[in-house]
Amino acid sequence: MKRILITGANGFIGSTLIDHALARGWEVTAGVRPSSDRSNLTGDKIQFLHLHFDNETALQRELEQAGRFDYVVHIAGTTKALKREDYFRANTEYTRRFVDILHGERLRPEKFLFLSSLAALGPVNGNERIHPGRKPAPVTAYGASKLAAEQYLERLSEFPWVALQPAGVFGPRDKDILEFIRLVNKGFEFYIGARPQNVSLIYVKDLAEMMLAALEHGVTGRKYIATDSRDYTTDDLGQAVRETLNRRTLRLRLPLSVVGVIASISETLGRWRGRMPAFNREKLNEIGEAGWWSDVSQTFEELHFTPRYDLFSGMQETVAWYREKKWI
Ligand SMILES: NC(=O)c1ccc[n+]([C@@H]2O[C@H](COP(=O)([O-])OP(=O)(O)OC[C@H]3O[C@@H](n4cnc5c(N)ncnc54)[C@H](OP(=O)(O)O)[C@@H]3O)[C@@H](O)[C@H]2O)c1
């Protein structure tokens, strides 16, 4: 039986991985903050560990008290921050601090998995494809902060790390795509730019299995793009949601200039509230002409992994879950 520590365990992706690790019969420890909302973590076999990433001494003490884990998955990170330095603190600096402690012989795991993002590689033009070995060119502070964490890992010797770079993740408990689904449910589909955008996606349950596959089969020092391998456009996303909800919609394509104004307003309101909304000005760099189709041909073979869902089957489960929880 493996002993696994998962940080960011209460979040959308972390809590799904917790479920999958428990299903394997592993001893599962959820790394959370004292302030974290634990409502996604209901399994009675879950052990909890408070991790103070903002305090190096406390973090060291907490990890030493918990003892060595076979596997450590570092998912904690911010996707929406008010300032550039907030991304670098949570995504780069905390990862460095965490890894420095785990690097020591006594705590070093068999495998450390860093959940990065496709944003660390950055988009390509139109119908081009993102290849794993491409020179990274992030277009957001978020992507740059994930890349900086990857680069720190790359400089380490004798630390058994792997990284996954997921594309857009969707599934039960996700609150980002939920807004789009709610609008479709009300009969509206809004798209950004004149043409559909090329996107890559992965259903959260497949991502959880891919993370476990990366722990078991990932090659140390390797970074793997995580998608379901299919080429989608934003129109496919709309169709999947519309068909699953069985709704007729009014479809509107908003010019980038108009969306820029909406993003500015949304960001300003977010700053007043002290919380960056999912849709902000920086996000615009990742949409419009930016393409996210990716090459994962080698990845699945190396990780002995095959996705079980596509956008349409994943969306059916997601919408059913939202309905059951009365989120829509
Ligand atoms: N969702 C996607 O489409 C996607 C795609 C690619 C990569 N990722 C990566 O996946 C990870 C999880 O994303 P998610 O979608 O599951 O987000 P989420 O639901 O917001 O979960 C984020 C998790 O990270 C923790 N966290 C956030 N800021 C932190 C900080 N400053 N210090 C310590 N812990 C912090 C949160 O703890 P609290 O609840 O206490 O705040 C929570 O457990 C992130 O690293 C993200 O970059 C996500």
Ligand as a Chemical Component Dictionary entry (heavy atoms), coordinates in Angstrom:
data_LIG
# 
_chem_comp.id                   LIG 
_chem_comp.type                 NON-POLYMER 
_chem_comp.pdbx_formal_charge   0 
_chem_comp.three_letter_code    LIG 
# 
loop_
_chem_comp_atom.comp_id 
_chem_comp_atom.atom_id 
_chem_comp_atom.alt_atom_id 
_chem_comp_atom.type_symbol 
_chem_comp_atom.charge 
_chem_comp_atom.model_Cartn_x 
_chem_comp_atom.model_Cartn_y 
_chem_comp_atom.model_Cartn_z 
_chem_comp_atom.pdbx_ordinal 
LIG N1  N1  N 0  -8.471  23.842 -13.398 1  
LIG C1  C1  C 0  -7.733  23.803 -14.501 2  
LIG O1  O1  O 0  -8.251  23.888 -15.622 3  
LIG C2  C2  C 0  -6.235  23.641 -14.387 4  
LIG C3  C3  C 0  -5.488  23.466 -15.564 5  
LIG C4  C4  C 0  -4.114  23.314 -15.453 6  
LIG C5  C5  C 0  -3.494  23.309 -14.225 7  
LIG N2  N2  N 1  -4.242  23.500 -13.089 8  
LIG C6  C6  C 0  -3.532  23.516 -11.795 9  
LIG O2  O2  O 0  -4.183  22.658 -10.891 10 
LIG C7  C7  C 0  -4.050  23.156 -9.561  11 
LIG C8  C8  C 0  -5.400  23.090 -8.856  12 
LIG O3  O3  O 0  -6.342  23.804 -9.605  13 
LIG P1  P1  P 0  -7.894  23.689 -9.307  14 
LIG O4  O4  O 0  -8.587  23.985 -10.573 15 
LIG O5  O5  O -1 -8.191  22.449 -8.548  16 
LIG O6  O6  O 0  -8.083  24.962 -8.360  17 
LIG P2  P2  P 0  -8.869  25.140 -6.988  18 
LIG O7  O7  O 0  -10.106 24.341 -6.920  19 
LIG O8  O8  O 0  -8.947  26.608 -6.803  20 
LIG O9  O9  O 0  -7.841  24.549 -5.917  21 
LIG C9  C9  C 0  -6.649  25.217 -5.600  22 
LIG C10 C10 C 0  -6.010  24.558 -4.416  23 
LIG O10 O10 O 0  -4.753  25.213 -4.142  24 
LIG C11 C11 C 0  -4.799  25.785 -2.831  25 
LIG N3  N3  N 0  -4.152  27.087 -2.832  26 
LIG C12 C12 C 0  -4.482  28.160 -3.610  27 
LIG N4  N4  N 0  -3.688  29.197 -3.294  28 
LIG C13 C13 C 0  -2.856  28.759 -2.312  29 
LIG C14 C14 C 0  -1.813  29.380 -1.572  30 
LIG N5  N5  N 0  -1.483  30.646 -1.756  31 
LIG N6  N6  N 0  -1.169  28.633 -0.625  32 
LIG C15 C15 C 0  -1.511  27.351 -0.413  33 
LIG N7  N7  N 0  -2.497  26.716 -1.072  34 
LIG C16 C16 C 0  -3.157  27.414 -2.019  35 
LIG C17 C17 C 0  -6.271  25.930 -2.487  36 
LIG O11 O11 O 0  -6.410  25.952 -1.071  37 
LIG P3  P3  P 0  -7.550  26.886 -0.389  38 
LIG O12 O12 O 0  -8.871  26.219 -0.687  39 
LIG O13 O13 O 0  -7.196  26.890 1.056   40 
LIG O14 O14 O 0  -7.456  28.234 -1.042  41 
LIG C18 C18 C 0  -6.842  24.687 -3.133  42 
LIG O15 O15 O 0  -6.620  23.566 -2.326  43 
LIG C19 C19 C 0  -3.457  24.551 -9.664  44 
LIG O16 O16 O 0  -2.079  24.449 -9.312  45 
LIG C20 C20 C 0  -3.594  24.884 -11.130 46 
LIG O17 O17 O 0  -2.529  25.671 -11.559 47 
LIG C21 C21 C 0  -5.605  23.661 -13.143 48 
# 
loop_
_chem_comp_bond.comp_id 
_chem_comp_bond.atom_id_1 
_chem_comp_bond.atom_id_2 
_chem_comp_bond.value_order 
_chem_comp_bond.pdbx_ordinal 
LIG N1  C1  SING 1  
LIG C1  O1  DOUB 2  
LIG C1  C2  SING 3  
LIG C2  C3  SING 4  
LIG C2  C21 DOUB 5  
LIG C3  C4  DOUB 6  
LIG C4  C5  SING 7  
LIG C5  N2  DOUB 8  
LIG N2  C6  SING 9  
LIG N2  C21 SING 10 
LIG C6  O2  SING 11 
LIG C6  C20 SING 12 
LIG O2  C7  SING 13 
LIG C7  C8  SING 14 
LIG C7  C19 SING 15 
LIG C8  O3  SING 16 
LIG O3  P1  SING 17 
LIG P1  O4  DOUB 18 
LIG P1  O5  SING 19 
LIG P1  O6  SING 20 
LIG O6  P2  SING 21 
LIG P2  O7  DOUB 22 
LIG P2  O8  SING 23 
LIG P2  O9  SING 24 
LIG O9  C9  SING 25 
LIG C9  C10 SING 26 
LIG C10 O10 SING 27 
LIG C10 C18 SING 28 
LIG O10 C11 SING 29 
LIG C11 N3  SING 30 
LIG C11 C17 SING 31 
LIG N3  C12 SING 32 
LIG N3  C16 SING 33 
LIG C12 N4  DOUB 34 
LIG N4  C13 SING 35 
LIG C13 C14 SING 36 
LIG C13 C16 DOUB 37 
LIG C14 N5  SING 38 
LIG C14 N6  DOUB 39 
LIG N6  C15 SING 40 
LIG C15 N7  DOUB 41 
LIG N7  C16 SING 42 
LIG C17 O11 SING 43 
LIG C17 C18 SING 44 
LIG O11 P3  SING 45 
LIG P3  O12 DOUB 46 
LIG P3  O13 SING 47 
LIG P3  O14 SING 48 
LIG C18 O15 SING 49 
LIG C19 O16 SING 50 
LIG C19 C20 SING 51 
LIG C20 O17 SING 52 
# 
